[in-house]
Amino acid sequence: MTALTGLTVVDASTLFAGPLAATILGDYGADVVKIEHPAKADPARGHGPAKDGVPLWWTMLGRNKRTITLDLGRPAGAEVARRILGNADVLIENFRPGTLERWGLAPAALHEINPKLIIARVTTYGQFGPYAGRPGFGTLAEAMSGFAAITGEPDGPPTLPPFGLADGISALTCAQAIMTALYHRDVHGANGQVIDLAIVEPMLTVLGMQAMVYDQLGTVQKRTGNRSVNNAPRNTYLTADGRWVAVSTSAQAIAERVLKLVGRADLIGEPWFATGAGRAAHADVLDEAVGTWIGQRDLADVKDAFEAAQAAVAPVYDIADVFADPQFQARDSVTTAHDPILGPVRMPGPLYRLSGTPGRIRWTGREHGADTDDVLTALGYDQNELDELRSQGVI
């Protein structure tokens, strides 16, 4: 038995926060039923690279999900959805606000059928407010949250991440919100409820104290490149053999160890060195000291010296380095799954490790509609009814 055995999750969302939240739950044993339009499959199936016709994004994002096709916008499709959701624990959707309501699948209507249902609604701006009806993606949340404004070099443009950062953070948030609602339902004997998750809001949280600093001090954080406004030295530095390393000194003791290591213990006695803010104000001096020392040594020597000094350093990896690193190998952080077409495939494993009920990848992303007949047959549909729904384009 896995941690979430017996939990049924209906994933009616696309690109990428909602689907990834469902993937996380599926990794720990939830029965995830993925709903896709019969004619327009989840865009993840066509997003990014493919090999031998197999979409790699979908191979990972669709793992541990049973896939069915269903046109929710048709009355007959909405009726099928109501039967599915009547026995489900969780619905995850990311349609524009008002879409489910237009299809007769509003939360109030679904709760009449299944009062215990948890409905997670994931959109860029949330279910209400002047922007609620706007189309949006995680990129817009990265821009509007303040993240892009503080990312990049001081004399360069705002910088967006080259991957779905806001979607990923919102997926983690969504999975946690679902488990919170399930705990309340099951431990306190309550009914289901609606989760209104605006992708832009978790971004505000991970930006830390930025909002409070502005509220209390009127300070707007600026771009500082790889430097921190809270401590120094904190940057990336180039080794003699052309490799980059990252150094962090959030703790005072670590900062002192680094400066002793690079032969600048004299700076520790400066009054400004006693606080992170003071060190950040003198980042030029500290970066010069650390950068010069690192620049005279190969990566292996830098790592050995920092380890011996119990100071914090890490090489800047690309994905090839991740694959080769013994720490990631020992933990099987990038694990191997089996795909029926590609064979063994490597992808990040379950998000966290549970000692008693670990997560696992049972299968990779399945073909479009692979489980439609099985899911609907279990609901009581016979072959004639399936054939009729299929002839109408509902499935």
Secondary structure as UniProt FT lines:
FT   TURN            3..6
FT   STRAND          8..12
FT   HELIX           17..27
FT   TURN            28..29
FT   STRAND          31..36
FT   HELIX           43..46
FT   STRAND          50..51
FT   TURN            52..53
FT   STRAND          54..55
FT   HELIX           56..61
FT   TURN            62..64
FT   STRAND          65..69
FT   TURN            72..73
FT   HELIX           75..85
FT   TURN            86..87
FT   STRAND          90..93
FT   TURN            97..98
FT   HELIX           99..102
FT   TURN            103..104
FT   HELIX           107..113
FT   TURN            115..116
FT   STRAND          118..123
FT   TURN            130..133
FT   HELIX           138..144
FT   HELIX           148..150
FT   TURN            154..155
FT   HELIX           165..187
FT   TURN            188..189
FT   STRAND          194..198
FT   HELIX           200..206
FT   TURN            207..209
FT   HELIX           210..217
FT   TURN            225..226
FT   STRAND          235..238
FT   TURN            240..241
FT   STRAND          244..247
FT   HELIX           252..261
FT   TURN            262..263
FT   HELIX           265..269
FT   HELIX           271..274
FT   HELIX           276..281
FT   HELIX           283..295
FT   HELIX           299..308
FT   TURN            309..310
FT   STRAND          313..315
FT   HELIX           319..324
FT   HELIX           326..331
FT   STRAND          334..339
FT   TURN            340..342
FT   STRAND          343..348
FT   TURN            368..371
FT   HELIX           372..378
FT   TURN            379..380
FT   HELIX           383..391
FT   TURN            392..393
//
